[in-house]
Every structure is written in structure tokens, then in C-alpha cells.
Amino acid sequence: MAFTIANVLLMIGMLVTGSINTLSKKAQNDCNVTGYPDHSANNTSQPHSFDHPWFQTLIMFFGETLCLFGLCYTRRKETLKWRKVTNISPVEKTNVEKMIQFIIAVPTICDLIGTSLAGIGLVYVDASVWQMLRGSIIVFAGILSKIFLKRKLRPIHWIGITVVVFGLIMVGCSSVFKSNHKSSSSETLLGILLILGSQAVSATQMVIEETFLKKRAYHPLHVVGLEGSYGILFMACAVLPAMYFIPGSDINNTYENSLDAMYQIANSSRLLIFCFLYLFSIAFYNYFGLAVTRSLTAVHRTLIDACRTILVWVVDLFVFYVFDKNFGEPFDNQYGLLQVDGFIFLMIGTALYNGLLDLSFIPWFREPPQLYDIPAYTDSINVSHDTDKLEDVLEVGRAGNIQGVDEESEPNERSRLIEPNGN
């Protein structure tokens, strides 16, 4: 496949914005800034870490909401194309969905919980480990799709899941055993469990989105943007106030003090820049991810995700050794190679699950003969309006959407399972 300049720019944009997403979020946690006055310390304020994962989820939702501007731009292009081709007034188009869709509030709750759990886990582990552990979504997505969507997993899928599990164990052990980690072993283990839990929630979100949204053919930017809008309402009206009044170890004995987060951001231009980088990287990563998925294949998406993990790790090491040891991460001489091996296992497992490695020479891994001529699809987001074909697509392309157009990737960083109208 020959790449055009546009293809290359889209891939670079997705790689860079996805890496900024992870790096800027971890950099926020590494900032030590004065914040809200502490009543227990005579209303004085001492510099402390920006440990506000729930507030970071609010920032993520603002970034997702920006995708609605991308939706308006896309709809404008579709309208002009419609007018040019058909000479019919855009008002006569009847297949454009309404902007407000309350059903999208359901997966938003999963997005909220999954991103927040991942954010809490990021406090205790390095950015590279966090990025690698997110590959565990293959395991949860495969199992949940078999249980609830009755999707058949072939032997190659189970082999891929098994290899991924081995890779996760190796990456997790390397993080727990690191002697120079900022957190204790117990805190690191807690962070790993929270990250794995967040991926289980994200896999649940995929199932919910397919169950409720697959026949509605919403534009992916529409889904992401509305999830961001609903998420802002949920966070501002319920979650953050509840976190403020629940007793905890944050400033003024709260579980999470959002006032302290805002004070810290206001007191540090560096932290403010990291927050804006995180916010805009969310929006642009979703847009680039959608464009890449529609113009290329699952192979390219998998390679980009692998390069993203490598880039995050390299930048973290470079920042630590060259610029500031308060940011980034060191390479552990004793267990660093174990993390490298774990990453290789994760990539091999992902490739096996996504069908990128041809093992048809082994009889057990050969695909069963098809009774009907079913078109081959390469990625889950390129689903035709005949949405009943979605199951055939996902069996081949699931790994291509595990770290796609979401958030955070997290940040809501997953590919959408619905194709836009008008394509």
C-alpha cells in the first residue's frame, strides 16, 4: 500500500498527540505546587503533588467535547458535497441524526469510571508501564464479547490473549520490583490493579456501545463529543462535589479537593500548560485516530499504538536524564529488560489477536471455510450501513480498536464501533 503525504501526516499526528496525552497527564502528577490553604496548618499552603485523578477526568471530558467542533466541520463538508452532487437543499436530508442523544449518557458512565481508575493508577506507576498495561483491554474485550455478544473466538484469538497475559505479568513484575520507583511496592501493585480494572470497565463500555449504538450509525465524533458533554455534567454536578465531601487524605481532609486542583493550576504556569496539552491532545487524538482508521488498516493502527508506547518510554527516559529528574522515569538496570520483554510479548499477543501474523500453516489456526462470500474488512470503524456485518468485522479487527479514538485512550483512546452517516 502506497502512502500519500496526507496518510503520513495523519499517522504522525495520531502518534504525537497520543504520546502527548500520556506524557502530559503523568507530568501533571509530577508537579509540586502550592494549592488551597490547609485549615489544619493554620491556613497555610505547602507545595504538594498534583494528585487529582478525578479532576483530570473532567479535563479529559472537556477535550472530548471539542470533538463536537470536528463534527460540525465534517457535517459542513458533507452538506456542501450533498448540495453539489444532488442539487437538493440540505434541509431535505432526513438521515442526519439530532445533536442531543440521551442514550450516549450510558457509556459515558463507564468512560468516567474507567478513566478515573486509570488516572489513579497512573499516580503510582511510570507512564511507560501505564501505557503498556492498557493493552490488557484485549483480554477483557475478548472475554466480554464472547459472553455477552456471543462472538466466537478462534484458537488464534485465545493464543493472542494468553501471550498478552504473559506480557502483562512481566511488565507488572518489573514495575513492582523496581528499586528506584517513586512509590512503594504495595502502592505500585495497587496502581497496576486499578489500571487493569479500568481496562475491564473500558471493555464493558465497548460492549455497551455496540449493544445500544451499533444500529444507530452515529458519527464517531458525535459519540465522543456527547460523551464529553455528558461527562462534564456528571463530574461538575455529582462526582466532584461528592469527592469533596467524602472524608479522605487530601487537603482539608477530603477525598479529592477540586478547589486545591484549581489553585495549583492557577499558581503554576507549567502545570497549566500540561493541562492544556492534555485537553487538546484528547481532541486531536480522537480526530486523527478516526481519520487514520478510515483511510488505513488495523495493521497501521497496531503499529502506531506500538510506536506510541515506545515514544512515551523514550521521551520519559530522555526527560529524566537530560532535563529534570523530577519528571520522566529512569531505566532500571535490574528489571528494565523484564519490562522490555513484557512489551515484546504484548506486541506479539496483539498481533496474533488481530490476525497480523499468518499461522495458517498450522492446521489448528486455519480459518474454517465460509459458506457465504462475506466481504473482508480491515478495521472495526469502517462498518457499512449494514451494521449486521459488525460481528464479522470485530472478530478480525478488535485489536485495532483497543487503543483508538478514546480518551485517554485514554484517555478515551479507543476506536468507535459505528460508521458515520454520509460515507
Phi, psi and omega per residue, in radians:
M1 nan 2.167 -3.133
A2 -1.475 2.324 -3.138
F3 -1.583 2.377 2.978
T4 -1.552 2.946 3.102
I5 -1.067 -0.655 3.125
A6 -1.098 -0.722 3.119
N7 -1.062 -0.793 -3.124
V8 -1.109 -0.757 3.126
L9 -1.115 -0.670 3.112
L10 -1.135 -0.747 3.129
M11 -1.143 -0.718 3.103
I12 -1.128 -0.724 3.114
G13 -1.073 -0.745 3.118
M14 -1.148 -0.727 -3.132
L15 -1.138 -0.803 -3.077
V16 -1.205 -0.850 -3.108
T17 -1.157 -0.628 3.092
G18 -1.142 -0.676 3.117
S19 -1.213 -0.725 3.089
I20 -1.053 -0.641 3.113
N21 -0.931 -0.946 -3.105
T22 -1.212 -0.801 -3.060
L23 -1.151 -0.726 -3.122
S24 -1.206 -0.590 3.115
K25 -1.192 -0.753 3.092
K26 -1.177 -0.631 3.124
A27 -1.113 -0.578 3.063
Q28 -1.057 -0.766 -3.130
N29 -1.124 -0.506 -3.094
D30 -1.453 -0.141 -3.140
C31 -1.334 2.323 3.035
N32 -1.933 1.922 -2.998
V33 -2.419 2.572 3.027
T34 -1.221 2.553 -3.083
G35 -2.351 -2.357 -3.073
Y36 -1.247 2.472 3.132
P37 -1.015 2.372 -3.128
D38 -1.635 2.061 -3.105
H39 -1.121 -0.531 -3.127
S40 -1.338 -0.143 3.130
A41 -2.099 0.726 3.119
N42 0.990 0.715 3.099
N43 1.000 0.536 3.031
T44 -1.715 2.880 -3.120
S45 -2.260 2.186 3.121
Q46 -1.909 2.585 3.090
P47 -1.040 2.364 3.122
H48 -2.655 2.879 -3.061
S49 -1.180 2.650 3.078
F50 -1.487 1.359 -3.129
D51 -1.774 1.359 -3.096
H52 -2.329 1.213 -3.090
P53 -1.110 -0.572 3.141
W54 -1.254 -0.646 3.068
F55 -1.176 -0.605 3.068
Q56 -1.113 -0.564 3.069
T57 -1.118 -0.661 3.073
L58 -1.081 -0.734 3.096
I59 -1.068 -0.709 3.125
M60 -1.058 -0.747 -3.137
F61 -1.134 -0.613 3.040
F62 -1.080 -0.715 3.102
G63 -1.113 -0.723 3.108
E64 -1.128 -0.637 -3.140
T65 -1.074 -0.543 3.110
L66 -1.067 -0.342 3.121
C67 -1.127 -0.347 3.089
L68 -1.133 -0.536 3.053
F69 -1.158 -0.690 3.056
G70 -1.107 -0.635 3.090
L71 -1.116 -0.768 3.124
C72 -1.083 -0.699 3.110
Y73 -1.114 -0.761 -3.137
T74 -1.136 -0.747 3.132
R75 -1.129 -0.616 3.117
R76 -1.107 -0.760 3.107
K77 -1.102 -0.733 3.138
E78 -1.119 -0.661 3.136
T79 -1.136 -0.775 3.118
L80 -1.117 -0.693 3.112
K81 -1.144 -0.724 3.119
W82 -1.057 -0.771 -3.113
R83 -1.143 -0.666 -3.092
K84 -1.238 -0.688 -3.045
V85 -1.419 -0.705 -2.995
T86 -1.815 -0.285 -3.054
N87 1.001 0.496 3.107
I88 -1.918 2.479 3.141
S89 -1.085 2.400 3.122
P90 -1.029 -0.387 -3.139
V91 -1.136 -0.460 -3.100
E92 -1.395 -0.129 3.098
K93 -1.201 2.279 -3.070
T94 -1.943 -0.064 -3.038
N95 -1.800 0.265 3.101
V96 -1.577 2.126 -3.082
E97 -1.274 2.682 3.113
K98 -1.196 2.701 -3.091
M99 -1.193 -0.749 -3.096
I100 -1.567 2.093 3.117
Q101 -2.304 1.856 -3.029
F102 -1.219 -0.383 -3.118
I103 -1.105 -0.444 -3.105
I104 -1.248 -0.251 3.092
A105 -1.134 -0.422 -3.112
V106 -1.163 -0.955 3.094
P107 -1.186 -0.317 3.108
T108 -1.078 -0.630 3.131
I109 -1.095 -0.733 3.079
C110 -1.123 -0.703 3.116
D111 -1.048 -0.742 -3.138
L112 -1.082 -0.867 -3.089
I113 -1.185 -0.798 -3.104
G114 -1.094 -0.770 -3.130
T115 -1.165 -0.687 -3.127
S116 -1.178 -0.724 3.091
L117 -1.092 -0.738 3.110
A118 -1.123 -0.645 3.114
G119 -1.144 -0.682 3.084
I120 -1.139 -0.722 3.124
G121 -1.111 -0.588 -3.131
L122 -1.142 -0.422 3.114
V123 -1.088 -0.538 -2.992
Y124 -1.807 -0.144 -3.107
V125 -2.250 2.885 3.085
D126 -1.277 2.755 -3.105
A127 -1.080 -0.672 -3.127
S128 -1.137 -0.732 3.109
V129 -1.124 -0.755 3.123
W130 -1.019 -0.780 -3.127
Q131 -1.128 -0.697 -3.141
M132 -1.201 -0.729 -3.091
L133 -1.147 -0.378 3.108
R134 -1.176 -0.288 3.045
G135 -1.146 -0.182 3.123
S136 -1.163 -0.189 -3.131
I137 -1.095 -0.419 3.060
I138 -1.009 -0.768 -3.095
V139 -1.093 -0.885 -3.081
F140 -1.217 -0.697 3.137
A141 -1.129 -0.713 3.134
G142 -1.121 -0.799 -3.113
I143 -1.183 -0.795 -3.109
L144 -1.166 -0.648 3.117
S145 -1.152 -0.561 3.098
K146 -1.261 -0.688 -3.075
I147 -1.305 -0.862 -2.984
F148 -1.700 -0.555 -3.139
L149 -1.739 -0.020 3.103
K150 0.990 0.618 3.133
R151 -1.482 2.379 -3.114
K152 -1.462 2.226 3.075
L153 -1.805 2.192 3.131
R154 -1.426 2.916 -3.132
P155 -0.931 -0.630 -3.126
I156 -1.108 -0.571 3.099
H157 -1.175 -0.772 -3.134
W158 -1.151 -0.652 3.080
I159 -1.106 -0.756 3.114
G160 -1.062 -0.757 3.110
I161 -1.084 -0.732 -3.131
T162 -1.114 -0.748 3.128
V163 -1.124 -0.693 3.099
V164 -1.070 -0.724 3.129
V165 -1.062 -0.759 3.099
F166 -1.072 -0.727 3.103
G167 -1.096 -0.706 3.116
L168 -1.109 -0.704 3.124
I169 -1.092 -0.738 -3.119
M170 -1.178 -0.751 3.117
V171 -1.134 -0.747 3.132
G172 -1.106 -0.754 3.129
C173 -1.127 -0.690 3.132
S174 -1.100 -0.624 3.138
S175 -1.261 -0.717 -3.125
V176 -1.176 -0.660 -3.046
F177 -1.455 -0.147 -3.110
K178 -1.040 2.290 -3.117
S179 -1.480 -0.361 -3.072
N180 -1.869 0.370 3.132
H181 -1.322 2.579 -3.112
K182 -1.232 -0.384 -3.127
S183 -1.875 2.793 3.076
S184 -1.292 2.935 -3.117
S185 -1.089 -0.679 -3.139
S186 -1.172 -0.696 3.104
E187 -1.175 -0.679 3.098
T188 -1.102 -0.741 3.101
L189 -1.086 -0.711 3.082
L190 -1.075 -0.755 3.115
G191 -1.060 -0.720 3.127
I192 -1.093 -0.780 3.141
L193 -1.111 -0.671 3.116
L194 -1.157 -0.687 3.115
I195 -1.138 -0.770 3.098
L196 -1.094 -0.695 3.084
G197 -1.097 -0.669 3.124
S198 -1.116 -0.631 3.126
Q199 -1.253 -0.552 3.029
A200 -1.120 -0.704 3.096
V201 -1.165 -0.712 3.120
S202 -1.118 -0.660 3.077
A203 -1.139 -0.666 3.060
T204 -1.074 -0.683 3.102
Q205 -1.066 -0.706 3.100
M206 -1.039 -0.759 -3.138
V207 -1.122 -0.752 3.139
I208 -1.114 -0.765 3.142
E209 -1.086 -0.711 3.128
E210 -1.202 -0.677 -3.112
T211 -1.143 -0.762 -3.023
F212 -1.679 -0.429 -2.955
L213 -1.974 -0.222 -2.941
K214 -1.157 -0.463 -3.134
K215 -1.620 0.002 -3.091
R216 -1.696 -0.252 3.031
A217 0.958 0.782 3.059
Y218 -1.274 2.602 3.034
H219 -1.161 2.389 -3.130
P220 -0.975 -0.700 3.096
L221 -1.132 -0.522 3.082
H222 -1.146 -0.788 3.139
V223 -1.103 -0.842 -3.120
V224 -1.098 -0.791 -3.114
G225 -1.106 -0.748 3.128
L226 -1.210 -0.635 3.059
E227 -1.051 -0.676 3.082
G228 -1.122 -0.747 -3.128
S229 -1.135 -0.827 3.103
Y230 -1.130 -0.641 3.135
G231 -1.093 -0.680 3.095
I232 -1.067 -0.763 3.131
L233 -1.100 -0.800 -3.132
F234 -1.081 -0.773 -3.089
M235 -1.190 -0.802 -3.055
A236 -1.264 -0.601 -3.038
C237 -1.646 -0.374 -3.036
A238 -2.303 -0.992 -2.937
V239 -1.196 -0.968 -3.089
L240 -1.115 -0.721 3.031
P241 -1.053 -0.692 3.120
A242 -1.125 -0.740 3.117
M243 -1.098 -0.512 -3.135
Y244 -1.252 -0.647 -3.060
F245 -1.599 -0.244 3.076
I246 -1.320 2.285 -3.138
P247 -1.092 2.510 3.132
G248 -2.945 -2.864 -3.045
S249 -1.797 0.116 3.113
D250 -1.366 -3.113 -3.124
I251 -0.928 2.345 -3.131
N252 1.056 0.558 3.004
N253 1.042 0.722 3.043
T254 -1.923 2.819 3.123
Y255 -1.201 -0.794 2.983
E256 -2.607 2.140 -3.081
N257 -1.708 1.788 -3.119
S258 -1.221 -0.485 3.057
L259 -1.084 -0.686 3.098
D260 -1.103 -0.689 3.105
A261 -1.063 -0.776 -3.129
M262 -1.191 -0.656 3.076
Y263 -1.101 -0.748 3.135
Q264 -1.103 -0.742 3.117
I265 -1.096 -0.714 -3.137
A266 -1.186 -0.492 -3.079
N267 -1.548 -0.095 -3.073
S268 -2.410 1.998 3.085
S269 -1.164 -0.573 3.110
R270 -1.118 -0.797 3.123
L271 -1.124 -0.676 3.107
L272 -1.064 -0.741 3.126
I273 -1.105 -0.750 3.120
F274 -1.064 -0.689 3.139
C275 -1.149 -0.740 3.118
F276 -1.187 -0.663 3.070
L277 -1.058 -0.750 3.124
Y278 -1.107 -0.777 -3.101
L279 -1.092 -0.894 -3.070
F280 -1.288 -0.522 3.100
S281 -1.145 -0.563 3.075
I282 -1.053 -0.876 -3.094
A283 -1.112 -0.857 -3.070
F284 -1.246 -0.551 3.097
Y285 -1.132 -0.701 3.091
N286 -1.096 -0.743 -3.112
Y287 -1.181 -0.835 3.121
F288 -1.107 -0.696 3.138
G289 -1.074 -0.717 3.099
L290 -1.117 -0.790 -3.113
A291 -1.119 -0.727 3.122
V292 -1.124 -0.749 -3.108
T293 -1.118 -0.607 -3.100
R294 -1.398 -0.431 -3.058
S295 -1.829 -0.324 -3.122
L296 -2.138 -2.692 -3.040
T297 -2.198 3.067 3.108
A298 -1.108 -0.486 3.103
V299 -1.060 -0.824 -3.123
H300 -1.154 -0.680 3.121
R301 -1.083 -0.737 3.133
T302 -1.124 -0.738 3.114
L303 -1.130 -0.681 3.114
I304 -1.132 -0.731 3.118
D305 -1.100 -0.689 3.100
A306 -1.137 -0.762 3.112
C307 -1.132 -0.547 3.110
R308 -1.114 -0.783 3.114
T309 -1.086 -0.759 3.120
I310 -1.098 -0.774 -3.117
L311 -1.104 -0.741 3.110
V312 -1.040 -0.770 -3.121
W313 -1.147 -0.796 -3.120
V314 -1.120 -0.766 -3.142
V315 -1.127 -0.719 3.105
D316 -1.051 -0.772 3.108
L317 -1.138 -0.718 -3.125
F318 -1.117 -0.781 3.140
V319 -1.093 -0.725 -3.089
F320 -1.153 -0.798 -3.019
Y321 -1.504 -0.355 -3.054
V322 -1.888 -0.712 -2.994
F323 -1.831 -1.163 -2.964
D324 -2.572 2.122 -3.124
K325 -1.317 -0.093 3.029
N326 -1.400 -0.211 3.136
F327 -2.165 2.866 -3.127
G328 1.333 -2.815 -3.113
E329 -2.603 2.560 3.081
P330 -1.486 2.863 3.039
F331 -1.626 2.150 -3.119
D332 -1.407 2.050 -3.086
N333 -1.154 -0.423 -3.064
Q334 -1.579 -0.696 -3.050
Y335 -2.105 0.080 3.132
G336 -1.097 -0.675 3.129
L337 -1.155 -0.514 3.077
L338 -1.132 -0.658 3.084
Q339 -1.164 -0.690 3.094
V340 -1.068 -0.794 3.116
D341 -1.085 -0.726 3.115
G342 -1.082 -0.690 3.105
F343 -1.110 -0.708 3.116
I344 -1.089 -0.744 3.099
F345 -1.079 -0.702 3.121
L346 -1.075 -0.734 -3.139
M347 -1.176 -0.722 3.120
I348 -1.126 -0.771 3.124
G349 -1.088 -0.721 3.099
T350 -1.111 -0.731 3.125
A351 -1.126 -0.706 3.104
L352 -1.122 -0.793 -3.105
Y353 -1.126 -0.616 -3.100
N354 -1.513 0.016 3.108
G355 1.280 0.434 -3.119
L356 -1.489 -0.282 3.087
L357 -1.875 2.209 -3.091
D358 -1.507 1.903 3.077
L359 -2.016 0.471 -3.092
S360 -1.184 -0.241 3.095
F361 -1.238 -0.239 3.032
I362 -1.665 2.083 -3.043
P363 -0.939 -0.614 -3.068
W364 -1.148 -0.431 -3.067
F365 -1.728 0.047 -3.140
R366 -1.312 2.497 3.114
E367 -1.244 2.485 3.076
P368 -1.178 2.621 -3.132
P369 -1.103 2.469 3.136
Q370 -1.504 2.383 3.091
L371 -1.409 -0.407 -3.124
Y372 -2.254 2.767 3.130
D373 -1.461 1.704 -3.119
I374 -1.757 2.232 -3.138
P375 -1.051 2.558 3.133
A376 -1.532 2.329 3.103
Y377 -2.073 2.627 -3.067
T378 -1.954 -0.183 -3.127
D379 -2.716 2.558 -2.976
S380 -1.196 -0.394 -3.045
I381 -1.484 -0.286 3.135
N382 -1.574 1.072 -3.107
V383 -1.717 2.321 -3.134
S384 -1.276 3.050 3.133
H385 -1.143 -0.299 2.993
D386 -1.368 1.410 -2.973
T387 -1.247 -0.102 3.057
D388 -1.195 -0.265 3.107
K389 -1.406 -0.007 -3.065
L390 -1.060 -0.663 -3.099
E391 -1.105 -0.660 3.116
D392 -1.153 -0.600 -3.116
V393 -1.209 -0.840 -3.004
L394 -1.159 -0.507 -3.138
E395 -1.099 -0.549 -3.140
V396 -1.606 -0.656 -2.934
G397 -1.921 0.325 -3.086
R398 -1.032 -0.760 -3.090
A399 -1.157 -0.390 3.112
G400 -1.257 -0.303 -3.092
N401 -1.944 0.148 -3.047
I402 -1.321 -0.397 3.136
Q403 -2.309 0.842 -2.998
G404 -1.759 -2.222 -2.820
V405 -1.202 0.326 -3.124
D406 -1.399 -2.768 -2.956
E407 -1.346 -1.852 -3.050
E408 -1.266 -0.161 -3.011
S409 1.471 -0.833 2.455
E410 -1.572 -0.914 -3.013
P411 -0.638 2.562 -2.942
N412 -0.295 1.288 -3.052
E413 -1.892 0.805 -3.134
R414 -2.094 2.733 3.101
S415 -1.382 2.499 3.101
R416 -1.378 2.628 -3.047
L417 -1.711 0.185 -3.055
I418 -2.190 2.448 3.140
E419 -1.598 2.544 3.127
P420 -1.212 2.740 3.045
N421 -1.244 2.774 3.014
G422 1.410 0.134 -3.136
N423 -1.996 nan nan
